[in-house]
Amino acid sequence: MNPTRLRRSSNPPASGAPHVPAPITVFERDTHGYQCFRIPALVRTPAGTLLAFAEGRMPAIHTDAWCHDAAPIDLVLRRSTDGGQTWGPLQVLLRGAGRDDSGLTGPDGQATRGNPAPVVVARGPHAGRVALLSCHNPAGVRARTPFAQVSDDDGMTFTPARNISHVLPDGVGWFATGPQHGWQLVEGPHAGRLVVGINYDVDGARYGGLLCSDDAGGTWFRGACSTGADPEDIPQELGLVETSGGRLHAFARQNSHAPLTRQHAVSFDGGESFDGPFAGVPDLITTPRIQGSVVRVAPVGEPAPSGTPILFSSPVDPDTRRTMTIWRSDDDAATWSEAERLSDDRAGYSDLTVLAPGAVGILYETGAHPDGDARDTIRFARIATP
């Protein structure tokens, strides 16, 4: 599989001539008994295995809408042991219908199990483990509960999901994990800590925050949290990246109608607190209100010098979920420039992971333009980096 090479340019490619990788479909609508698949998350284990997580969505019971957020939803997984060229059978990790084992399913027996947030343990006595956070709510009910589980066999099996509702703040309304990969801190006094992005609201205030684990996913606690600088800000769906010196950057979807659709906050103390409220990122102004992924182009588990490239993925069209695009920063996330447009097709959520020196992988929602839907498929592409 030939990777597409990122171009270090702030100028988009000529119209009608995007640099298109050779994507491989990992999840496709109307297969395996699901209407659609959404909310991709991607990690590479120390053994080199790729784990692709998604929500498998069944027909909703509270609405006739297709591929609905409140449908009965299973949390599913596919594995690749050859760098993403082929993918193993679909595994159902958590069921939202029938055999839901949460103990929280509503009287109709239907639930959503989703918002996958996996994080790889790359160092320490549990190196190789994959910790996974996700959310549960009875279908059509807003109250959500986080669950945690781990895999110690390269993602072949996961432990039963444990209810970790103790991490919820008092008076919480909406709560969500991820959705996208988390991070294991490499530098500083909290090196080895796992951190995963969350967002929630309490009494009308909207927070972006972190869940942390100092025992490789055995237990979790709530760490940094902050609102936006404006009370109307809605920081959601955090992507995390660590830069030199152990600075932890959180990039959030801004879900209000503010002109800056991406927000940013920094932790200098290993995820214990943020150094200020979430603030807009001017260089990413053309992204629509949607989740985006961020990754540092360096081996997982190893420190990286200042200026190590950081990539960010999101659709670029400010009005439509379309044109999956990669941005690049060479100054520790201070400024960004557009590096590559993968396709002019419809596009949605995404997740990035480092595959090997000079290569990253992206798992992203996409469908044909203009007649398709971004929820038609979830595809994987390998991208070369300088």
C-alpha positions in Angstrom: 0.0 0.0 0.0 1.7 3.2 -1.2 1.3 6.1 1.4 0.4 9.6 0.4 3.2 12.1 1.3 2.3 15.2 3.2 3.3 18.5 1.6 4.6 21.3 3.8 2.4 24.1 2.4 -0.3 26.4 3.6 -1.9 26.4 0.1 -4.5 23.8 -0.8 -4.0 21.6 -3.8 -5.4 22.8 -7.1 -9.2 22.3 -7.4 -10.2 18.9 -8.5 -6.7 17.4 -7.9 -6.5 16.4 -4.3 -3.8 14.0 -3.3 -5.9 10.9 -2.5 -4.4 8.0 -0.5 -5.6 4.5 -1.3 -8.1 4.1 1.6 -9.3 0.7 2.8 -12.9 0.3 4.0 -12.9 -1.0 7.5 -16.6 -0.5 8.4 -19.5 -0.1 5.9 -23.1 0.8 6.3 -25.8 -2.0 6.0 -23.4 -4.8 7.0 -23.2 -7.1 10.0 -26.8 -6.2 10.9 -26.1 -2.5 11.5 -27.5 0.6 9.7 -24.2 2.4 9.9 -20.9 2.7 11.8 -19.7 5.9 13.4 -17.2 7.4 15.8 -13.9 5.8 14.8 -10.9 5.4 17.2 -7.6 4.0 16.2 -4.5 2.9 18.1 -1.3 0.9 17.3 -0.2 -1.5 20.0 3.5 -2.1 20.8 3.3 -5.4 18.9 2.3 -3.4 15.8 -1.4 -4.4 15.7 -3.9 -1.8 14.7 -7.1 -1.7 16.7 -10.1 0.1 15.0 -13.0 0.9 17.3 -16.4 2.2 16.2 -20.1 2.4 17.1 -22.3 -0.1 15.3 -25.7 1.6 15.1 -29.0 -0.3 14.8 -32.4 1.2 13.9 -33.5 3.7 16.5 -36.6 3.0 18.5 -37.4 6.6 19.5 -37.2 8.1 15.9 -37.3 7.0 12.3 -34.0 8.9 11.7 -31.3 6.9 10.1 -28.0 6.3 11.9 -29.2 8.1 15.0 -27.1 9.0 18.0 -29.7 7.6 20.4 -30.2 4.3 18.6 -29.3 1.0 20.2 -25.5 0.9 19.6 -22.9 -1.8 20.0 -19.2 -0.9 20.6 -17.3 -2.9 18.0 -13.7 -3.6 17.0 -11.6 -4.9 14.1 -7.9 -5.7 14.2 -5.1 -5.5 11.6 -1.8 -7.2 12.0 -0.3 -6.1 8.6 -0.3 -2.3 9.0 -3.9 -1.8 7.9 -3.9 -3.6 4.6 -6.3 -6.3 5.8 -8.7 -6.4 8.8 -9.9 -9.3 10.9 -13.5 -10.1 11.7 -15.8 -7.7 13.5 -15.8 -8.2 17.3 -18.7 -6.9 19.5 -17.0 -5.6 22.7 -20.2 -4.1 24.3 -23.8 -4.7 23.4 -26.5 -2.1 23.4 -29.3 -4.5 22.7 -30.2 -8.0 23.8 -27.3 -9.0 26.0 -26.4 -5.6 27.5 -24.4 -6.4 30.6 -24.3 -2.9 32.1 -27.1 -3.3 34.6 -28.3 0.1 33.6 -30.4 -0.6 30.5 -33.9 1.0 30.5 -37.2 -0.9 30.5 -37.1 -1.2 26.7 -33.9 -3.2 26.8 -32.1 -0.9 24.4 -28.9 1.1 25.1 -26.1 3.0 23.4 -22.5 1.8 24.1 -20.1 4.2 22.4 -17.7 7.1 22.5 -14.6 4.8 22.4 -11.5 6.3 23.9 -8.6 3.7 23.8 -5.1 4.4 25.2 -2.0 2.3 24.7 0.3 1.6 27.7 3.7 1.8 26.0 5.9 1.8 29.2 6.0 0.4 32.7 5.1 -3.1 34.1 1.9 -3.2 32.0 3.5 -2.2 28.7 1.4 -3.6 25.8 -1.9 -3.1 27.6 -4.7 -1.3 25.9 -7.1 0.6 28.2 -10.5 1.5 26.9 -13.1 4.0 28.2 -16.6 4.3 26.8 -20.0 5.6 27.7 -23.4 3.9 28.3 -26.9 5.4 28.3 -30.4 3.8 27.8 -31.5 4.5 24.3 -33.2 7.9 24.1 -32.0 8.9 27.7 -29.5 11.7 28.1 -27.8 10.6 31.4 -24.6 8.8 30.6 -22.3 6.5 32.6 -18.6 5.9 31.9 -17.2 2.4 31.8 -13.6 1.1 31.7 -11.9 -2.1 30.5 -8.5 -3.4 29.5 -6.9 -5.8 27.1 -3.6 -7.6 27.9 -3.6 -9.8 24.8 -3.0 -7.2 22.0 -6.7 -6.4 21.7 -7.9 -10.0 21.1 -10.1 -9.9 24.2 -11.1 -7.2 26.8 -12.1 -7.5 30.4 -15.7 -7.0 31.3 -16.6 -3.3 31.4 -16.5 -1.7 34.9 -18.8 1.1 35.9 -16.6 4.1 36.9 -19.4 6.6 37.7 -17.4 7.8 40.7 -15.5 10.0 38.3 -18.6 12.0 37.5 -18.9 15.5 39.0 -21.8 16.3 41.3 -24.8 17.5 39.4 -23.5 16.3 36.0 -25.8 16.4 33.0 -24.3 15.4 29.7 -21.0 13.4 30.0 -18.8 11.9 27.2 -15.5 10.2 26.9 -13.2 10.9 23.9 -14.1 10.0 21.3 -10.6 9.2 20.0 -7.4 7.8 21.4 -5.9 9.0 24.7 -2.3 9.4 25.7 0.3 8.0 28.1 2.5 10.8 29.5 6.2 10.5 28.6 7.9 13.3 30.5 7.7 15.0 33.9 6.8 13.7 37.4 3.7 12.0 36.2 5.3 10.1 33.3 3.4 6.9 32.8 0.0 8.4 33.6 -2.8 7.6 31.2 -5.0 10.6 30.2 -8.2 10.6 28.2 -10.3 13.6 27.1 -13.9 14.1 28.4 -16.5 16.7 28.3 -19.6 17.4 30.5 -21.9 20.0 31.8 -23.0 21.0 35.3 -25.7 23.6 36.0 -25.4 25.0 32.6 -21.6 25.4 32.5 -19.8 23.3 29.9 -16.4 21.8 30.7 -13.6 20.1 28.8 -11.5 17.8 31.0 -9.5 14.8 31.5 -9.7 11.4 33.2 -6.4 10.0 34.5 -5.0 6.7 35.6 -1.8 6.1 37.4 -2.1 2.3 37.4 -2.3 1.5 33.7 -6.1 1.7 33.5 -6.9 -0.2 36.8 -8.5 2.8 38.4 -9.4 6.3 37.1 -9.9 9.8 38.6 -11.0 13.1 37.2 -8.1 15.5 36.5 -8.0 18.9 34.8 -11.2 20.6 33.7 -12.1 24.0 32.4 -14.8 26.0 30.6 -14.2 28.2 27.7 -13.3 31.9 28.1 -16.8 32.8 27.0 -19.7 31.4 29.0 -21.3 30.4 25.7 -18.3 28.2 24.8 -18.9 24.4 24.5 -15.5 22.6 24.5 -16.1 19.0 23.5 -14.5 15.8 22.1 -10.9 16.5 23.2 -7.8 15.3 21.3 -4.6 15.2 23.4 -0.9 15.6 22.4 2.2 16.0 24.6 5.1 18.3 23.6 8.6 18.7 25.0 8.9 19.3 28.7 5.7 17.3 29.4 3.2 20.0 28.2 -0.1 18.4 27.6 -2.3 20.1 24.9 -6.0 19.5 24.7 -7.7 20.5 21.4 -11.5 20.7 21.6 -14.4 20.9 19.2 -16.1 24.3 19.9 -19.8 23.4 19.7 -21.2 26.9 20.1 -21.7 29.2 17.1 -18.5 31.1 17.9 -16.4 32.0 14.8 -13.4 30.0 16.0 -14.5 26.3 15.8 -11.5 24.8 17.5 -10.4 25.4 21.1 -7.2 24.7 23.0 -6.0 24.5 26.6 -2.7 23.4 28.1 -1.7 21.4 31.3 1.8 21.9 32.7 1.3 19.5 35.6 0.6 16.2 34.1 -3.1 16.7 33.6 -3.9 17.8 37.1 -5.2 21.2 35.9 -5.3 23.4 32.8 -3.4 26.7 32.8 -6.4 28.7 31.7 -9.8 28.4 30.0 -10.2 26.9 26.5 -9.5 29.5 23.8 -10.0 29.6 20.1 -7.3 28.4 17.6 -7.2 31.0 14.7 -5.2 28.8 12.3 -7.9 26.1 12.4 -10.8 28.4 11.7 -12.0 26.7 8.5 -12.9 23.4 10.3 -16.6 22.9 10.9 -18.1 22.1 14.3 -16.9 18.5 14.5 -14.5 16.2 16.3 -10.9 16.3 15.1 -7.8 14.2 16.0 -4.3 15.2 16.9 -1.0 13.2 17.0 2.7 13.8 17.5 4.8 12.3 14.8 7.2 10.4 17.1 7.3 6.8 18.5 4.7 6.2 21.2 6.3 6.1 24.7 9.4 8.1 23.8 10.2 11.7 24.5 10.3 14.0 21.4 12.4 17.2 21.0 10.8 20.6 20.6 9.6 21.1 17.1 8.6 17.5 16.5 5.8 17.6 13.9 2.2 17.5 15.2 -0.7 16.6 12.9 -4.3 17.5 13.2 -7.2 16.0 11.1 -10.6 17.3 10.4 -12.9 18.2 7.4 -11.9 21.6 6.0 -15.2 22.9 4.6 -16.6 25.4 7.2 -20.2 24.7 6.2 -20.3 21.0 5.2 -18.7 17.8 6.6 -16.5 17.4 3.6 -12.9 17.3 2.5 -10.8 15.4 5.1 -7.7 17.5 5.7 -4.4 17.2 7.6 -2.8 20.3 9.3 0.7 20.4 10.5 2.5 22.3 13.3 6.3 22.5 13.6 6.4 24.8 16.7 4.8 22.6 19.4 1.2 23.4 18.5 1.6 27.2 18.5 0.7 27.7 14.8 -0.7 25.4 12.1 -0.7 25.2 8.3 -2.7 23.0 5.9 -0.5 20.1 4.8 -2.8 17.8 2.7 -6.3 17.3 1.6 -7.0 13.6 1.4 -10.2 13.7 -0.6 -13.0 16.1 -1.7 -15.6 13.6 -0.6 -17.8 13.9 2.4 -16.0 13.4 5.7 -16.7 13.3 9.4 -15.0 12.1 12.6 -11.4 10.8 12.4 -8.5 9.4 14.5 -4.7 9.5 13.8 -2.0 7.2 15.0 1.7 6.8 14.4 2.5 3.7 12.4 6.2 3.7 11.9 9.0 6.3 11.4 7.7 8.6 8.7 4.2 7.2 8.5 0.8 7.8 10.2 -2.5 6.2 9.8 -5.9 7.8 9.8 -9.3 6.1 10.4 -12.1 8.4 9.2 -15.8 8.6 8.3 -16.4 9.3 4.6 -18.8 8.9 1.7 -19.1 10.0 -1.9 -19.8 13.7 -2.7 -22.4 14.9 -3.6 -24.7 11.9 -3.5 -23.3 10.0 -0.5 -23.1 10.5 3.3 -20.1 10.9 5.6 -21.6 8.0 7.6 -21.5 5.6 4.7 -18.1 4.1 5.5 -15.2 4.3 7.9 -11.9 4.0 6.0 -8.2 3.6 6.8 -5.4 5.4 5.0 -1.7 5.3 5.5 0.0 8.7 5.1 3.8 9.4 4.7 5.2 12.3 6.7 8.5 14.1 6.1 
